[in-house]
């Protein structure tokens, strides 16, 4: 398995020009790019079209609305040709079912492979204090497991979770659920505004399949070298099980 499929570079930049310049610097080293709220708000669907020229697209807009609205958004994202997309698992079963069905139905209509819909559990910036503030019971890991089970039961292909919750989710949900972990920081790197972070080795050892890395690459003095170093580290770690390979 090519270790590059396990690394997603987050293009959290304010303009399409900056995103294109970064993708050009990383060409050949990176296969996956995340288009998130900042870039998509600045450039819209043009950001997806531009990034698709350099790799595969993880559209991370974290849809969370009534089922019909989320279904429409997922259908639109599917037509854009994204390969991964996110919805908030907190939206509940009806919304998650609508998202999964919209991806499959739209992909069949346009005759392409459906994107893998990922349920976002808890953000890496969240912790027990943040949960208590909004009235969520239990520990972060317990809440993440509840939401991951909800996503899996609704037919989603995977979840987005803090690496701190990956082991608990893997134990609860089994080997086939794709676990995508942001909040990845190489040893010695600053945590920035994320609270529950981990090194690449710790995340993969905990059960993560895909690592999302932003600032440690995009703000490095040499982004290409930083991405190459992370890819080499990933290559040294144990490959994930065969059942989860098909979504990548």
Helices and strands as residue ranges (DSSP letters): G 3-6, E 7-10, H 16-25, E 32-36, H 37-43, H 45-52, E 56-63, H 67-80, E 84-88, G 89-91, H 93-110, E 116-120, H 128-133, H 140-153, E 158-160, H 163-173, E 178-181, H 200-206, E 210-213, H 215-218, H 223-235, G 242-247
